[in-house]
Amino acid sequence: MRIGILNASTVAADRNAPRPHLEARVQPSLASIPAADWNALDLGGVPFLHHAYLAGLEQHGAVGVGTGWLPCHVVVYAGSTLVGALPLYSKTHSWGEFVFDFSWAEAYTRHGLGYYPKLVSATPFTPATGPRLLVHPQHEADPIRHALLAGARALLATHSSLHFQFPSDADADWLKAQGLLSRIDCQFHWTHQGYADFDAFLATFTAEKRKKAKRERRRIAEASVVFEWRAGDTLSPALWSQVYALKASTFHRHGHEPYLPQTLFESLGAHSGVVPLVLLAWRHDLLVATAIFFASADTLYGRYWGSSGDYHSLHFEACYYQGIEYCIQHGIRHFEPGTQGEHKVARGFVPTLTHSMHDIKDPRFKEAIAQFLEQERAAVHRYAEAVADHVPYRHTAATEIQVVI
C-alpha cells in the first residue's frame, strides 16, 4: 500500500537546499525488504530491531494472521533507497506489549465503541528500549520522521489509536512535540560504574546487603550448580530443545503458552548481531536451569528463564548476578533485565523510567486519557523515588549510581 509522495522540502529546516521526494508505503511483511537495506538504517544497535529478528517473528508464526499482531510496517523511500522505517502492527488485543491499556479498551466498550484494532509500534513481546523511527544515518532525519508518522497516522482511518512502546528518549521527545501523549513506567536497570570485578561491585553495597548477596551466591555453589555461557549458534538442536523446554515451563506455570517458538531462536544463530546468549546451569552434568539473553555493544537484555526444580536463589543468580558479572567482564555498560520485579533492587538494579507515546483518534477519549496520564505520571514518580530509597548501595556509592527518575 502506497500512502503518497511527500516532498521533504516542505518539512526540512533548510528550505533553500534541494530535498528528495519521500514516498511512504505500508509493508505487510519484511520478507520483501532486503535485510541489508533494513539493517543500514540506524537501529541503535538493538538486536530486536535487526531484520533477522523482526522477519523471523513473521517467518516462524509469532506474528501474523491469527496472532493478533498483523504487520503493517511503514517504510519510506527516497527513489529506490530505503531511508526510513517504522516497525508497526495492527493489533486486535493488548497482550505481549508490557504497556497496559486494558482499562482504556474497557472504557471504549462501555461507550459502545471499539478500541481494537489499534496500531502499535514495538518489538513484539519485548519490553526493551530502542528507536522506533528508524532513519538512514546518511539522510536528514526530521523529514523522514515526519513521513513515517504521517504514514502511520494515515492508517488511523481504520484504527482507534497509535502507540509507540518503549521508544528511545530522542524518539519520545520528538513524538511529544508532534502532539502525542506521553506515558511513563518504571523498570529496574543496572549500569556499569567501572567495576574491576564482581567483588568490586559488591563492595559498593552496605555491609548487610553485601552479606545477603554473597549468601545467595554461596547457596548456589553449595548446591553444586555451575554455569556456562554459550552463544546460541553453538547449541545443538538437542540442547536447544532442553533449553526451550525449561523456558516454556516458566510460561506454563503461569498458564500461558510461550510467545516465541523454538525455531526462531535456532534460526537467529545464522545472523550476526542478533545471536542469543544462553546461560546454562548444570548440576552433576544435568541441565537444571537456563536463561536467555541478547546483547548489543553496550547493553545486555535479559529475556527468558526456566528451571527444572526449586533451587534456593537460583533465579537471582541466573537472571541477575550472572548477567551483571558478564557485563563487568565484557565491558557492557547497561543491563535491562525485563519488566517489573522490585526484588531486582536488592541485587543492584535501580529505578529507571521508560516511555510510551500515544495518539488517540477520538478527541473525547484523548482528553480523558491525557488527564489520566497526568495523574499516573505523578504516581509513577512517587513510586520510583520511594523505591530509590531502598537501593543496596552505601551512601557514598549511591551518589555515583544513576537513578533515572
N, C-alpha and C positions, 0 to 999 in steps of 0.2 A: 504494500500500500504506500503510495507516494502522498505526502502531506502537502507538498508545494515547494516552489522555488523561493528562497529567501535571499535578498540582496544584503550581504553583510555590511555594505556601506551605510545602511540605514541605522545600524546599531553600533557601528565602530566609533571609537573615541576620536580617531584621526579621520576627519571627513575628506581630507584632500588626497589621501593615499588611495590607490586603486584597491578594491576589495573583490575577492572571488564571490561568485554566486554559490550559495549553500543550498543543497537540496536535502530535506529531511524525509526519511522513509520509515515505515514500520516494518520490522523484520520479524516474522513469526518463528524463526529458527536461526541459530548461529551456524548451522551446518553449511549454509551457502556463503558465509563470510570467511575468507581465508584467515587462518589462525595468525599468520604473520601480520596481516593488516590490523586485526583487532589488538594484538599484543604490542603493536607500535604506538598505540595510544598510551597516555600516562595513567597507568594502573596503580600508581603509588606503591608498587612493589607487593601489593596484596595478592596472595596466591588464589584467593577465592574469586578474583576478577579475571584471572587467566582464562584464555579461550578454552583450554582443555577442561577446566573445571566447570564453567558455565555450559559449554557444549556437552560435556559429559553428563550433567544433570538431565539434559534433554535426551541424549542418546540412550541412557540407562533407565529412563522412565521415572525419575524422581520428580520431574515437572513435565507438564504436557496435558493432553486430553485425559480427563478423568481424575486428575490430581488436585484440581482447584488452583493450580498455578499454570496459566496459559501464557507462554512467552509472547510478548509484543514489543520487542526491543526497538527503541528509536535510534536510528543511525543518521549521521549527517555526512554528506559527500561534498567535496569541492572538486568538481569534474569527476574523475574516476578514482580520486583518493579519499579513503575513509578518514575523516578528520575529527569525528566525534561519535560518541555512543552513550546511550543511557540504558543499562540493564533494567528491563521493565516487564511486569507480569500483570495480567488481568486475573483477579482473584475472586473466587466465589465463597471464601471463608477467611478466617483470620488466624489460622493455625500456622505454626512454623515461622513466625515473624519476630517474636520476643518483644514487640511493642504492642501492648494490649489495648484494643479498641472495641472489645465486645460490648461495652456499655453504650458506645456510640451506635453500634448496629441495633441494639435493643431500642434505643431512642427512635431511630428511624422506623422500626417496626411498630412501635406504639402510635406513631403518627401516620401509619398506613403507607409508608414509603419503603423502598428497597435500598439497603446500603450496599448490597452486592449486585453486580460485580463492582469492584474498586480496583484502582491501579496502584501497584506497589513497586517501587524501585529499591531493590535489596539483593543481597546474595541469599537465596532461599535457605532457610534452616540454619543461618549463620549470623549470630549477633556480634559481628566484628566490624569495627570502624574502618571506613575507607572511602575513597572518592566514589561518587555516583555519576557525576557529569564528567565523562571521560573525554579528554581532549588531546589531540595530537600535539606533542610538545613543540613542533616547529610551526605551529599556526597560532594566530591570535585567539586567545581563549574566550573572551567575552562574547563575540558574535556567535561562536559555536554553542556556548552555553544557552544563549537566547534561542537559538534554533532548536536545541534539544528540548528546552522547556516548552517552547511553542508546539513542538511535535507531540509532546506528552499531553499538553492541555487540549489539543485537538481531539484527543480520544475521550475527553470528559463528556462529549456528546452522548456517549453510551455508558458512562461510569459515574458513580456518585462522587468520587474523590480521588486524589492523587497523593501518595505518601512516599516519602524518602526515609528509609530506615537506616540508622547509624551512618549518616554521611560524615565526611571529614569536616573539621571546623571551617575550612575555607568554603566548602560547598554549602554548609549550613548558613554561614553568614551571607553568601550570595543569594541563596533562596529566600532568606528572610527579607532581603532588600527587594525581592520581586513580589512580596506580599504573602508568602506562605506563613502559616502559623508554626511557631517553634514550640517543641516539646522536649523536656529533658527527663533523663532517668539516671540511676546510679548503678554503676558496676564497680568492681574492685580489681585494680590493676597493680602491677609491680613494675618498678623502674630500677634499672641497674645504676647504682651510685658509685661505680668504680671499685667494687669489692674485689679483692685479690682472690678470694675463695669463699666457700660457703661458711666457714668458721668466721671469716671477717664480716660477712653479712649478719650472722647471729650475734656478733659482738656489739651490734648497734641496738639489740633488744635490751629491755630491762632484765635484771637477773631472773625474776620469776618467769617471764615469758621465754627467755632463753633456755631455762631448765626444762620447761614444758616441751619445747620443740625438740630438744635433744632426747628427752624421754620418748617422744613419739617415734623418732628415728631409731632409737635403740630397740624398741619393741619389734620393729620390722626385722632388724638384724638378728635378734634373738629367735625370731620365727623362721630363720634360715631362708629368708626371701632375698634374692639377689636380682639386680636389674640389668637390662641390656637395651641400649638404644640401637634401632635399626632403621635404615631408610626403607620406605615401603617397596621400592623396586628390588630389594634383596630378599623379600619374603617369598617362599614357595607358595603355590596355591593351597597346599595343605595347611601351612602355618597361617595364611590369611583366613582360612576357614575357622581355625581356632580363635584367632583374634576377633573375627566378626561375631562369632557365637558369644564371646564374652561381652562385646559391645552391645549386642542385641539384648542380652539378659537384663541390662540396665533399663532399656525401654520396656521390656516385658513386665518387669517388676512394677512399673507404673501404669500398666495396662495399655501400652502403645506398641505399635509396630515401628521399627527403625525407619527414619525418613530416607536414608540413603542406602542403596543396595551394595552388596559386597563387590559386584563387578565394577562399580565406579571407582572404588579405592584401588582395586587391582589395575585398572586402566591408567590411573594417574601416574604410575611408575614410569610410563614411557615418555613423560613430558617434564623436562627440566623446569624448575621454578614453581612446581605445584606437587612435588612428590611428598606424600605424607611421611611424618616421622612417627615411628611406632616404638613405644616403650613396652618392653616385655618383662614381666615379673615371674621369675622362676623359683620353684621350691622343690628341691630334690628332683630336678630335671622335668618337673611338671609345670606347665604354664598355668599360673593361678590368677593372673590379672594382666590387664593391658590398658594403656592409654594412648590415644591417637592425637597427634599434634600436627600443625602445619607451621612453617616458618618463612618469614621474609628476611631480608638482610638485617632488619632492626627490630623485628617483633616476632615473638613466639605466640602461637594461638593454641590454646587448649580446646579440644573439641569433644571427644568421647572417651568413656572409660567403662570397664566392666571387670568383675572378679567372680571367681568360682566359689568363694567362701567368705566368711565373716572374719577377716583378719584385722585386729585392732590397729587403727591408724594407717591402714594400707591406702585408703583413699587420699588422705593428706599427703602421704609420701609420693604416691604415683602421680597425682594430679597437680601438686603444688611444689613440694620440696625438690623433686627430681627436675621439674621444669625450671625452677629458679637456679638450681645447680647447673643445668645445661646452659642457661643464659649466661651465667658468670663465666663458664669455661669457654664459651664461643663468642663472647663479646656482644651478645644481643641485648639491646637496651631496654626493650619493653616486653612485658608478658601479659597478655589478655587471656585469662583462664575461662572466660564464659560469663554468663549472666548470674545474677543473684548470689546468695550464699555469704551471709555475714561471717560464717566460720573462716572465710578466707582472711579476714582482718588479723586474726591472731597469728596467722602464718606469714605476715609481712605485706599483704596487699592493702592498698589504700583506696578510699572512696574516690571515684573518678566519674564526672558527669559525661553522659553520652547524649546525642541529639537525635531527634527525628523531626521532619518537616512535613506540613500537611496543607493541602489545597482542597478546600471543601466547596463543592459547586453551589449548593443551596445556601444563599446568604443568611437565612434564618439559623440554620444549623452551624454555619461558620461563626456567627456571633456567639451562639451558646457555647460552642467548643472553645472559642477564644477565651471566654470568661472562665471556663473550667480549667484551661491550661494555665491561666494566670494564678489561680489558687493552687493548682498542683505544683507549679514551679516553686512556690514558696514552701510547700510541704517537703518537696524533694531536697531543697537546700537545707532545711532544718534537719532532715534525716541525715544527710551527708555530713553536716557539721557535728551532729551528735555521735555518729559512728567514728568520725575522725578523732574523737577524744579517747578512743579505745585502741588505737594502733599500738603495737607492741614496742615501739622504739623508745629508747631513752630520750629524755627531754632534749639533750644536746644533739642527738642524732636526728630527732624528729624535725628539727628546724631545717635540715637538709633534704628531707623527704618531700617530694612534690605531691601534695594532695590537691587534686584538680577539682575544686568546688567553687 
